Amino acid sequence: MLEVVTRDMMINEIRELVDLGHGIKDSISGRYDLVNASQTGRQLFAGTDPKPAVNFPPVVTAQWEEQVKRLYLLFTVKESAIDVPTNLEARRRIAFFTNSLFMDMPRAPRVRKMLSFSVMTPYYSEETVYSKSDIELENEDGISIIFYLQKIFPDEWNNFMERLNCKRESEVWSNEENVLHLRHWASLRGQTLCRTVRGM
């Protein structure tokens, strides 16, 4: 909350004074020493120009209204732990997406000025997508690929079954279209090359 106010809502000069009010870090000892007005010779929120340092009421702009809305949501929205995804990968992707919304992105060049490029992915006799026999085949310990992935990604397997409207695993194997979805589901979690091809 303090970061939103000091980083986004305060002007640079006032932000520097707030930092001074919290303390100055000693470059040798690494400790923070409190600084008061007598040491700096300046008062908190005192500007260098004759204009008042705190303008009230503030000048209403579109950017200011957006910051007020953000601050209001931080104060009022109560997020329940039940609504947070249990899957760590899902949380990572959502956090990455929301953080990217506030990135200072440079303007893209015109298409005619963009450099063309090609991507080469070398591979040797590696299956891109598992076949039906591959995911059913058991190793010397009696464990198949699909059984292993079900135990490693139980929540994703449940979501997959719900997406196919299947109650039992046998319903997945009885439909060729579902088997194709199953092969893709297993390949995206067990085959690095499959994830690479999908990303391109």
C-alpha positions as CSV (number, residue, x, y, z in Angstrom):
1,M,0.0,0.0,0.0
2,L,2.8,2.4,0.9
3,E,4.6,1.5,-2.3
4,V,1.5,2.4,-4.4
5,V,1.2,5.8,-2.8
6,T,4.9,6.7,-2.8
7,R,5.8,5.2,-6.2
8,D,2.7,6.0,-8.2
9,M,0.9,8.9,-6.5
10,M,3.6,11.2,-5.2
11,I,5.7,13.5,-7.4
12,N,9.4,12.9,-7.5
13,E,10.4,15.7,-5.1
14,I,8.0,14.7,-2.4
15,R,9.0,11.0,-2.8
16,E,12.6,11.9,-2.2
17,L,11.6,13.8,1.0
18,V,9.7,10.8,2.2
19,D,12.7,8.6,1.7
20,L,14.7,11.1,3.7
21,G,12.2,11.0,6.4
22,H,12.6,7.2,6.6
23,G,16.3,7.4,6.8
24,I,19.6,7.4,4.8
25,K,21.5,4.1,4.3
26,D,25.1,4.2,5.2
27,S,27.1,2.8,2.3
28,I,29.8,1.4,4.6
29,S,27.8,0.0,7.5
30,G,24.7,-0.7,5.6
31,R,22.5,0.8,8.4
32,Y,19.8,3.3,8.1
33,D,20.3,6.6,10.1
34,L,17.2,8.7,10.8
35,V,17.3,12.2,9.3
36,N,15.4,15.1,10.7
37,A,14.7,18.5,9.3
38,S,17.6,20.2,11.1
39,Q,20.1,17.9,9.4
40,T,18.7,18.3,5.9
41,G,17.8,22.0,6.3
42,R,14.4,21.3,4.7
43,Q,11.0,20.6,6.0
44,L,9.0,17.5,5.0
45,F,6.7,18.3,2.0
46,A,8.5,21.7,1.5
47,G,9.1,22.6,-2.1
48,T,12.0,24.5,-3.6
49,D,9.7,26.9,-5.5
50,P,7.2,29.4,-4.0
51,K,4.3,27.2,-5.0
52,P,2.7,25.2,-2.2
53,A,4.1,21.6,-1.9
54,V,0.7,20.1,-1.3
55,N,-2.0,21.1,-3.8
56,F,-5.5,20.5,-2.5
57,P,-7.8,19.7,-4.2
58,P,-5.6,17.9,-6.7
59,V,-5.9,18.5,-10.4
60,V,-8.2,15.8,-11.7
61,T,-6.7,14.0,-14.7
62,A,-7.4,10.6,-16.3
63,Q,-4.2,9.2,-14.8
64,W,-5.1,10.5,-11.3
65,E,-8.5,9.0,-11.5
66,E,-7.0,5.6,-12.4
67,Q,-4.6,5.8,-9.4
68,V,-7.5,6.6,-7.1
69,K,-9.5,3.6,-8.4
70,R,-6.4,1.3,-7.9
71,L,-6.0,2.6,-4.3
72,Y,-9.8,2.2,-3.6
73,L,-9.7,-1.4,-4.9
74,L,-6.6,-2.2,-2.7
75,F,-8.6,-0.9,0.3
76,T,-11.9,-2.6,-0.4
77,V,-11.4,-5.8,-2.4
78,K,-11.2,-8.9,-0.1
79,E,-9.7,-11.9,-1.8
80,S,-10.6,-15.2,-0.5
81,A,-8.0,-18.0,-0.4
82,I,-10.6,-20.3,-1.9
83,D,-10.6,-18.3,-5.2
84,V,-6.8,-18.5,-5.6
85,P,-5.8,-21.2,-8.0
86,T,-4.1,-24.2,-6.3
87,N,-1.9,-24.9,-9.3
88,L,1.4,-23.1,-9.0
89,E,1.9,-22.9,-12.7
90,A,-1.5,-21.2,-13.1
91,R,-0.6,-18.7,-10.4
92,R,2.7,-18.0,-12.0
93,R,1.1,-17.3,-15.4
94,I,-1.6,-15.1,-13.9
95,A,1.0,-13.1,-12.0
96,F,3.1,-12.8,-15.1
97,F,0.2,-11.5,-17.1
98,T,-1.0,-9.0,-14.5
99,N,2.5,-7.7,-14.0
100,S,3.0,-7.3,-17.8
101,L,0.0,-5.0,-17.9
102,F,2.0,-2.3,-16.0
103,M,5.2,-2.7,-18.1
104,D,6.6,0.3,-19.8
105,M,6.6,-1.2,-23.3
106,P,8.4,0.5,-26.1
107,R,6.6,1.2,-29.3
108,A,6.9,-1.5,-31.9
109,P,8.7,-0.5,-35.2
110,R,6.8,-0.4,-38.4
111,V,6.4,-3.8,-40.1
112,R,8.6,-2.8,-43.1
113,K,11.4,-2.0,-40.7
114,M,11.2,-5.2,-38.7
115,L,13.9,-7.8,-39.3
116,S,12.9,-11.2,-40.5
117,F,14.0,-14.2,-38.5
118,S,13.8,-18.0,-38.6
119,V,13.7,-20.4,-35.7
120,M,15.5,-23.8,-36.0
121,T,14.9,-26.5,-33.4
122,P,17.2,-29.5,-33.9
123,Y,16.0,-32.9,-32.8
124,Y,16.9,-36.5,-33.5
125,S,14.3,-39.3,-33.7
126,E,12.2,-37.7,-31.0
127,E,8.5,-38.0,-31.0
128,T,6.7,-34.6,-31.0
129,V,3.4,-36.1,-29.8
130,Y,3.1,-39.3,-27.8
131,S,1.2,-42.1,-29.6
132,K,-1.6,-44.0,-27.8
133,S,0.7,-47.0,-27.3
134,D,3.4,-44.8,-25.9
135,I,1.4,-43.4,-23.1
136,E,-0.1,-46.8,-22.3
137,L,3.2,-48.7,-22.3
138,E,4.4,-49.7,-18.9
139,N,8.1,-49.8,-17.9
140,E,9.9,-52.5,-15.9
141,D,8.3,-51.1,-12.7
142,G,4.8,-51.4,-14.2
143,I,4.3,-47.6,-14.5
144,S,3.0,-46.0,-17.7
145,I,3.5,-42.4,-18.8
146,I,-0.1,-41.5,-18.3
147,F,-0.2,-43.0,-14.8
148,Y,3.0,-41.0,-13.9
149,L,1.5,-37.8,-15.2
150,Q,-1.7,-38.3,-13.4
151,K,0.2,-38.6,-10.1
152,I,2.4,-35.6,-10.8
153,F,-0.4,-33.3,-12.0
154,P,-3.5,-34.4,-10.2
155,D,-5.3,-31.1,-10.3
156,E,-4.6,-30.7,-14.0
157,W,-5.8,-34.2,-14.7
158,N,-9.1,-33.4,-12.9
159,N,-9.5,-30.2,-14.9
160,F,-8.8,-32.2,-18.1
161,M,-11.5,-34.8,-17.2
162,E,-14.0,-32.0,-16.4
163,R,-13.2,-30.3,-19.7
164,L,-14.0,-33.5,-21.6
165,N,-17.1,-34.1,-19.5
166,C,-15.8,-37.5,-18.5
167,K,-16.5,-39.1,-15.1
168,R,-14.2,-42.1,-15.5
169,E,-10.9,-42.6,-17.3
170,S,-12.4,-45.4,-19.3
171,E,-14.7,-42.8,-21.0
172,V,-11.6,-41.0,-22.3
173,W,-10.2,-44.1,-24.0
174,S,-13.6,-45.0,-25.6
175,N,-13.6,-41.9,-27.9
176,E,-11.0,-41.3,-30.5
177,E,-11.3,-37.5,-30.2
178,N,-10.8,-37.7,-26.5
179,V,-7.7,-39.9,-27.0
180,L,-6.2,-37.2,-29.3
181,H,-6.8,-34.6,-26.6
182,L,-5.2,-37.0,-24.1
183,R,-2.2,-37.5,-26.3
184,H,-1.7,-33.7,-26.5
185,W,-2.3,-33.3,-22.8
186,A,0.4,-35.9,-22.0
187,S,2.8,-34.6,-24.6
188,L,2.6,-31.0,-23.4
189,R,3.7,-32.2,-19.9
190,G,6.1,-34.9,-20.8
191,Q,7.7,-33.8,-24.1
192,T,9.9,-30.7,-24.2
193,L,9.8,-30.7,-28.0
194,C,6.0,-30.6,-28.1
195,R,5.9,-27.6,-25.8
196,T,8.6,-25.9,-28.0
197,V,6.6,-26.5,-31.2
198,R,3.4,-25.3,-29.6
199,G,5.1,-22.1,-28.4
200,M,6.2,-21.3,-31.9
